[in-house]
Amino acid sequence: MYNTNITNFRKNLFVILEQTIKYNEPVNITTKDGNAVIISEEDYNGLMETLHLSSVPGMKEKIAEGLGTPINECVPEDEVKW
């Protein structure tokens, strides 16, 4: 995580945001009133998807079960019936 203060963030806003988007590295901005964290849209969407999947009853168990399945027992992607 990249740490900076609000003054430096203001001076380098464009460059810092570009780096956050390009490298998906969060930015922690410190101010006298508290801190804020900026993340890329890609990271935000990933967090929201994780929260959603975690809220579906039984989903965590299904994911854990799937992770334990040997690859040779998996159905090929082109044979999956959606």
C-alpha positions as CSV (number, residue, x, y, z in Angstrom):
1,M,0.0,0.0,0.0
2,Y,1.3,3.4,-1.0
3,N,1.1,6.0,1.9
4,T,1.0,9.7,1.4
5,N,-0.4,12.8,3.1
6,I,-3.1,15.0,1.7
7,T,-0.8,17.7,0.5
8,N,1.4,15.3,-1.5
9,F,-1.8,13.6,-2.8
10,R,-3.1,17.0,-4.1
11,K,0.2,17.8,-5.8
12,N,0.4,14.4,-7.5
13,L,-3.2,13.4,-7.9
14,F,-3.0,12.4,-11.5
15,V,0.2,10.4,-11.2
16,I,-1.0,8.6,-8.0
17,L,-4.4,7.7,-9.5
18,E,-2.7,6.5,-12.7
19,Q,-0.4,4.2,-10.7
20,T,-3.3,2.9,-8.6
21,I,-5.3,2.0,-11.7
22,K,-2.3,0.5,-13.5
23,Y,-0.8,-1.5,-10.7
24,N,-3.9,-2.0,-8.4
25,E,-1.9,-0.7,-5.4
26,P,-4.2,0.9,-2.8
27,V,-3.3,4.4,-1.6
28,N,-3.6,5.4,2.0
29,I,-4.0,9.2,2.4
30,T,-3.5,10.7,5.8
31,T,-5.1,13.9,6.9
32,K,-5.4,15.7,10.3
33,D,-9.1,14.5,10.5
34,G,-8.4,10.8,9.6
35,N,-7.3,8.6,6.8
36,A,-8.8,7.5,3.5
37,V,-8.0,4.7,1.2
38,I,-8.3,4.8,-2.6
39,I,-8.4,1.6,-4.7
40,S,-8.8,0.9,-8.4
41,E,-12.3,0.2,-9.8
42,E,-11.1,-3.3,-10.6
43,D,-10.2,-4.0,-7.0
44,Y,-13.5,-2.4,-5.8
45,N,-15.5,-4.6,-8.1
46,G,-13.6,-7.7,-6.9
47,L,-14.3,-6.8,-3.3
48,M,-18.0,-6.3,-4.0
49,E,-18.2,-9.7,-5.8
50,T,-16.4,-11.4,-2.9
51,L,-18.9,-9.8,-0.4
52,H,-21.8,-10.9,-2.6
53,L,-20.5,-14.5,-2.9
54,S,-19.8,-14.6,0.8
55,S,-23.4,-13.6,1.6
56,V,-24.9,-16.5,-0.5
57,P,-25.8,-19.3,1.9
58,G,-23.6,-22.4,1.3
59,M,-21.4,-20.6,-1.3
60,K,-18.3,-20.7,0.8
61,E,-18.6,-24.4,1.3
62,K,-19.2,-25.0,-2.5
63,I,-16.1,-22.9,-3.3
64,A,-14.0,-24.8,-0.8
65,E,-15.3,-28.1,-2.2
66,G,-14.5,-27.0,-5.8
67,L,-10.9,-26.0,-4.8
68,G,-10.4,-29.5,-3.4
69,T,-11.5,-31.1,-6.7
70,P,-8.7,-32.6,-8.8
71,I,-8.5,-30.9,-12.2
72,N,-9.0,-34.2,-14.0
73,E,-12.4,-34.6,-12.3
74,C,-13.6,-31.1,-13.5
75,V,-15.9,-30.6,-16.4
76,P,-14.2,-28.8,-19.4
77,E,-15.3,-25.2,-19.7
78,D,-16.8,-25.7,-23.1
79,E,-19.1,-28.5,-21.7
80,V,-20.5,-26.5,-18.9
81,K,-24.3,-26.0,-19.2
82,W,-25.2,-22.5,-18.0
